Amino acid sequence: MKKNIILLSSFFLGFVLIAGCGYTTRSMISSKFRTIYITPFVNKIDISREGDAESKYKLYYPMIETDVTRYVTDKYLFDGNLKPTKEETADLILKGEVVEFRKDPLRYDDSDNVTEYRISLVVNISLIDAKEKKLVWQEDRFTGDTTYFTTGSQAKTENAAIVDALSDLSRRIVERTVEQW
């Protein structure tokens, strides 16, 4: 009898603990924000700077700012918590600039050929409350990245890796926006 009471109490306590975890799939963003305007990202990558050891892997990728804008807009549409709209009717405004595009080698084979790279897209972003003209948050050097192999069964092209990095960056930007500030 005592064993049954202990077992039942343990089961009840376990159920209460699991039910009280507080996990939710809904957005933590305030209900007053329903729409967002994504300003076209600006390319601020400095291609005129002299090369040095630190900037060895910094690259210029033509029209990357257009791709970032498109991927971020598409990710907001997919997420559904904030609807992309015109600037005049938006509750929030997202501003961004692309400041770096890197391609870093990660692995080499026995002949010193690169077999794995990391592509990183770095942006500065800020979110503004359009109605109150107030900065909600700002993130400098916000990064989306991916790695890819150049050989073997997992090999992919650089363009495919750039698409993956764009997807990662846009996912992170949307998550940063809709999660609790």
C-alpha positions in Angstrom: 0.0 0.0 0.0 2.8 2.4 1.0 4.6 1.5 -2.2 1.6 2.3 -4.3 1.2 5.7 -2.7 4.9 6.5 -3.3 4.6 5.3 -6.9 1.4 7.4 -7.5 3.0 10.4 -5.8 6.1 10.1 -8.0 4.0 9.8 -11.1 1.9 12.9 -10.2 5.0 14.9 -9.3 6.7 14.0 -12.6 3.5 14.9 -14.5 3.4 18.3 -12.8 7.1 19.0 -13.6 6.7 18.1 -17.2 3.5 20.1 -17.7 5.1 23.2 -16.0 8.1 23.5 -18.4 6.6 26.5 -20.1 7.6 25.6 -23.7 5.6 27.4 -26.3 5.8 27.6 -30.1 4.2 31.1 -30.3 6.1 34.3 -30.6 7.3 36.3 -27.6 6.9 39.6 -29.5 4.4 42.1 -28.2 1.0 41.9 -29.7 1.1 45.5 -30.8 3.7 44.5 -33.5 2.1 42.8 -36.5 4.0 44.2 -39.5 7.6 44.8 -40.5 9.3 46.8 -43.2 12.7 45.4 -44.2 14.8 48.2 -45.7 17.1 47.0 -48.5 20.4 45.9 -47.0 23.3 48.1 -47.9 26.7 46.6 -48.9 29.4 48.1 -46.7 32.1 45.6 -47.5 35.3 47.6 -48.0 36.9 46.3 -51.1 39.5 49.1 -51.3 41.3 48.1 -48.1 44.9 46.9 -48.4 45.3 43.2 -47.9 46.8 41.8 -44.7 46.9 38.5 -42.8 43.6 39.3 -41.1 41.7 40.2 -44.3 43.2 37.3 -46.3 39.9 35.5 -46.5 37.5 38.5 -46.7 35.9 38.6 -50.1 33.5 40.7 -52.1 30.4 38.9 -53.5 28.5 41.0 -56.0 24.9 41.8 -55.0 25.1 39.9 -51.7 23.0 42.7 -50.1 20.1 42.0 -52.5 20.2 38.3 -51.7 20.3 39.1 -47.9 17.2 41.4 -48.3 15.3 38.8 -50.3 16.1 35.9 -48.0 15.2 37.9 -44.8 11.9 39.0 -46.4 11.1 35.4 -47.4 11.9 34.1 -43.9 9.5 36.6 -42.3 6.8 35.5 -44.8 7.5 31.8 -43.9 7.6 32.5 -40.1 4.3 34.3 -40.1 4.7 36.2 -36.8 5.4 39.5 -38.6 4.0 40.4 -42.0 6.4 42.2 -44.4 4.7 45.4 -45.6 5.3 48.9 -46.9 7.2 51.4 -44.7 4.2 53.7 -44.3 2.1 50.9 -42.6 4.8 49.0 -40.7 4.9 48.6 -37.0 8.6 47.8 -37.0 11.5 48.7 -39.4 14.5 46.4 -39.8 17.6 48.1 -41.1 20.8 46.3 -42.1 24.1 46.5 -43.8 26.4 43.7 -45.0 29.8 44.4 -43.5 31.7 41.2 -44.2 31.7 38.1 -46.4 34.4 35.5 -45.5 35.5 32.2 -46.8 37.8 30.5 -44.3 39.6 27.2 -44.9 38.9 24.6 -42.2 40.5 21.4 -43.4 43.3 20.4 -45.7 44.2 17.1 -47.3 47.7 15.6 -47.3 48.7 17.7 -50.4 47.6 21.0 -48.6 44.5 21.3 -50.7 41.5 22.8 -48.9 38.8 20.2 -48.4 36.4 22.2 -46.1 35.5 25.9 -46.0 33.3 28.0 -43.7 31.4 30.8 -45.4 30.3 33.6 -43.0 28.0 36.5 -43.8 28.3 39.3 -41.2 25.7 42.1 -40.9 24.9 45.0 -38.6 21.2 45.2 -38.0 18.8 47.3 -36.0 15.1 47.1 -35.2 13.1 50.3 -34.8 9.6 50.8 -33.5 8.1 52.8 -36.4 5.2 54.3 -34.4 7.4 55.6 -31.5 10.5 56.2 -33.6 12.5 54.3 -31.0 15.3 51.8 -31.3 14.1 48.4 -30.0 17.5 46.6 -30.4 20.7 46.7 -32.4 23.2 44.0 -33.2 26.6 44.6 -34.7 28.5 41.8 -36.4 25.5 39.5 -36.5 26.6 36.3 -38.3 25.1 33.6 -40.4 27.4 30.8 -41.6 27.8 27.3 -43.0 30.6 24.9 -43.7 31.0 22.8 -46.8 33.3 20.2 -48.2 34.9 20.5 -51.6 35.5 16.8 -52.1 34.0 13.5 -51.2 30.4 12.4 -50.8 29.4 15.5 -48.9 30.9 18.0 -51.4 28.8 20.9 -52.5 29.5 24.0 -54.6 30.4 27.4 -53.2 27.1 28.8 -54.5 25.1 26.1 -52.7 27.1 27.0 -49.5 26.3 30.7 -49.9 22.6 29.8 -50.1 23.0 27.8 -46.9 24.7 30.8 -45.2 22.0 33.2 -46.4 19.3 30.8 -45.0 21.2 30.6 -41.7 21.5 34.4 -41.5 17.9 35.0 -42.3 16.7 32.4 -39.8 18.8 34.0 -37.1 17.6 37.5 -37.9 13.9 36.4 -37.7 14.5 34.5 -34.5 16.2 37.5 -33.0 13.2 39.6 -33.9 10.3 37.4 -32.7 11.9 36.0 -29.6 11.7 37.9 -26.3 13.9 41.0 -26.3 
